[in-house]
Amino acid sequence: MTLDYYKVQLKKTAEQLSEFKKGILAVDESTKTIGKRLFDINVENTEENRQAYRGMLFTTPDLGKYISGAILYEETLYQKHADGESMVDKLAKQGIIPGIKVDTGLKPLVGALEHETYCSGLDGLTARASDYYEQGARFAKWRAVLQITENGPSDLAIQENAWGLARYARAVQEAGLVPIIEPEILMDGNHSIETTSKVQQRVITEVYKACHLNGVYLEGTLLKPSMTVSGSDAPEDDAETVAKMTVETLLRCVPAAVPGIVFLSGGLSEDQASTYLNEMQHFAMTCSNVPWNLSFSFGRALQHSCLRAWGGVDGKAGHVALLERARANSEASCGLYANSEEGVSNESLFVSDYKY
Ligand code: 13P
C-alpha cells in the first residue's frame, strides 16, 4: 500500500482527530518516564501497574465526549486491560482513535551545539507503521526538540530536525497513519517571548519546506507545537500576550491545508495550559484568517491531578480528575473555559531538559 491508497482515509482521520470541542490525550510516556510519574505517587514501575493506570484512564466514563484520540506507547498498543479486553477495544468503545509514538528517542547531534539532538527511528519505519496499523493505530507521533540558548538553536539542528519530521511524516503516511508533526521548542532559558516567536517561525517554516520536498500530504497531518511563551527563567507573560504571539507566529508559517493544530503543554501548569488555549480562541475569533482548528494534545496538563487522585488504588477518583481536565480543555478549545476553576492545579509541571 502507498500514500495514494490511503489519502482519503488520512484526511478523514486527521479531521476526526481535530473535531471541534475535542482534543488528544498524550499517554505515550516511555517506560522510564512513566516510572518517574509513578515514583512520585509511590507506585512501583511494573507492567501490571502501567496496565492498571492506563486501563483506568481509558475506561473513564464519557471520556470520548472530549477526547478524539490517545497517543500510546508501543507496550500499551499491544496490551490487554486487566479484564482481558484489549486497550485498543477499550478506546474504540469510547470512539477514541488510538495513535502510537513511533520515534525511538533523541540522540546527540554531532557537529551541532552541545545538548542539541536529532530524533531517531527512521530505519524500517514504514514497515513498523504497517504493523501498528494492523494492530489498530491510525495516527502517529514523532517529537523533535530544539532549545533556545545564546547561540542556538543552530541551523544544523533546525535543518536536521525539520528533515527528520518530514521523512517520518511521509514514511507513516505510506502505511496509513496520520503523522502528528511535533517540533517542540523547550521552555528552558531566560529568553523573551519575542525570541521564542522568531525561533519558532524559523523552525516551523523549515519543517514545511521539508514536508514539501518529501511529498507529505498536508491534509492528512496535524501540527503539535509548543505554545509561544518566554523562557522558564524569564518573567511570565499574561495569557492575552501568549495567545496573540502564538496565533500570529503560526499564521506566518503553517499552511492552511493543515486541518488542525494541537498544542503540547510542555511544562505549563494545568491552569496555564487551559487558560492560554482559551485565550487563543478569543484572539482567533478576532482574526478573519485562522484556517485551522486549535486544540490540545496534552500529556502532563491532562494527567497531573489524575495521577495524584488515582494514587495507585482509587479508580473512581482518577476518573473524576481526568474527566474534569478533559472537559475543561474541551471548553478551552471553544473559548469557554472559566479561568482558574476551583480545584485546578497551578503547580508548574516544568522539568529542565525534559525527556518523553
Ligand atoms: P506534554 O503536554 O506533557 O508536554 O506532553 C505532550 C507530548 O506528547 C510531548 O511529546
Residues whose N, C-alpha, C, O or C-beta is under 5 A from the ligand:
A	BS01	13P	A26 R143 L264 S265 G266 G267 S297 F298 G299 R300 A301 Y356
